[in-house]
Amino acid sequence: MSDYAIIEAGGKQIRVSAGEAITTDIMPGLNVGDTVTFDQVLLVREGDRVQVGAPYVKGCKVSAEVEKLGRTRKILVFKYKRKKRYRRKTGHRQQFMVARIKEISA
């Protein structure tokens, strides 16, 4: 059993350990209760031993269970050019998922 690992998910690097809940970008085709496997592991620490990947650690996987799917608060995007009567107002809500880490297998 590993102490912690650093994974790459959704273009971001996240430090995870077993039993911890992480929030990351949603992956298509997932539902609540599904199991997700992150195989892009950058670093694994087991006690005093640290494995660093080049770029990923071979044979290492992190499995997690999806607990929640949702959307963040709306962000307003407003474009404006003075003296030209140009205004554009749009909004965006980013989708996310909350996953609980089950195990780190090195």
N, C-alpha and C positions, 0 to 999 in steps of 0.2 A: 504494500500500500504506500503510495507516494504522499509526501507532505503537501506539495503544491505543484502546479504546472502553469505555464503561460501559453495560451492558445491564441490563434488568429481566427476571429469570427466577425463577419460583416465589415472587413477592412480595418478592424481595430484589434489591438492586442489586449487580452484580458487575463489577469492572474486569478486562477481558480483553485479551490481545494474541495475535497469531498464534503458533501452536505451543504455547500454554499449555494445561494441562489444568485444567478447573474441575469442582467438585462442586456439584450443584444437585438440587432435588427432581425426582422422576421425572415424565416426561410420558407420558400413556397411549398405548399402541399402538406403543411403540418397542422395537426389538431392538438387540443389539450389532451395530455396523457400519452402522447407519442414519445418514443425514445429517439434522441438525436445523438449522433456520433461526430465528434470533432476530431479529425485526423491531422489537422495542421497544428501540431504541437511544436512550439519553439524551444521550450526549456522544461525540464522535469527535475524536481529535487526530491531525493529519498534519503532522509537522515543527513549524513555528511557528504553524500555523493550527489553531484550535479551533472546532468547531461544537457549539453547545449547542441542544438541541431544546426545543420548547415544546408539549407535553411530550416529543415524540419527534422525532428527526432524520428528515426526509422522504427516502425513497429509500435509506436506509442499512440494510444487513443484515449479520448476522454468521452465518457457517455453521460448523458443528462436526460431528464424527463421534463417535458414542456408542462408548466403549471398554469400559464396565463398568456393569452394573446390580447393585444390592445393597440390603441393609438394614443399618441401624446397630445398635448394641447396644441391648438391651432397657432401657427406662426403666420403673421401677415407680411406680405411682400408688397411694397408700394414703390412704384417707379414714377418719377416726376421730372419734367423739364420745364423750367420757368419760362414764361413769355411765349410758349409754343402751344398752350392748351393741351398738353400731353400728360395724361394720368392713367396708370394701370394699377389696379389693386387685385391681388390674388392671395390665396391662402394655401397652406400645406399642413397636413397632419402625418407625421412619420409613424409607421407601424412598428411595433416591437413585440418581443416575446420574453417571458420570464421562464428560465429553465433552472432546475435544481440539479446540481452535479451529483451523480450517483457514484462513479468510480473513475479513477485514473489508472490505466493499465500501461505500465512501462515495458 
